[in-house]
Amino acid sequence: MIAFRDRCAKQMSVKFPITVFIGPMVALLCLLASPMGCSAAEDLGHGYTRKGEHIFYAGKRIDQEVPHDLDFLKSFLKRELTIPKAVDAVSFEALSKDYSKDQSKVYYRWIRGAKFWVVEIADADPATFEVLGTALAKDKDHVWKKDLKVAGADARTTQVLATNGRVWKDQNHVWFSGNIIRDADATTFEALGDGFHYRDAKQVYWIFNVVKVVEGADPKTFKLKKPSPEKQK
């Protein structure tokens, strides 16, 4: 009887490794706290991170967060949108705050306050896709304003004239925010260097939120005014 009691006491005193319990508990806590878990994620820039087989923006999976409010965005834009269903995390690249791509798709990110929507750009070619400016890009066949093709634009000859991409030209037209500037001569149109003034063979333009012709200005002799010494101080 004594021997049986001692054997039972010995078996009850066996200690299990603490890691047997702590490991799963930590993993569970990490998943509850963040969908990305505890292990480090790779920073891809522009708010994107890669974690295993998934891509996150602002800590949220882009293929899970987007569908929550997609009906609102479709209603606002009055058109259909396609959410990313099979993002290839290995080849995914964050190209800018607006654009990203993987080996088979190009994506555009809409954002409003704390909400975001990453959508596929139909017919965009990821192999030749390049960002030209804010919400402006091109591939071998098309120029893209946000996630839409710019009708009538020639991708092969597109040249950006303003650093933000708002003013650009191709062999046929001069463009401002995706719209053709009427009567502007694409062959001679050029930027004058201050981000606001442009000219072609016929006239001088001032472009900010609107396009205005500088009345009376001779494009052949027009020069930007240098700031006075008082303004430079």
Buried (B, 14 or more C-beta within 10 A) or exposed (E): EEEEEEEEEEEEEEEEEEEEEEEEEEEEEBEEEBBBBEEEBEEBEBBBBBBEEBBBBEEBBBBEBBEEEBEEBBEEBEEEBBBBEEBBBEEBBBBBBBBBBBEEBBBBBBBEEEEBBBBBBEEBBBEEBEBBBBBBBBBEEBBBBBBBBBEEBBBEEBEBBBEEBBBBBBEEBBBBBBEBBEEBBBEEBEBBEEBBBBBBEEBBBBBEEEBEBBEEBEBEEBEEEEEEEEEEE
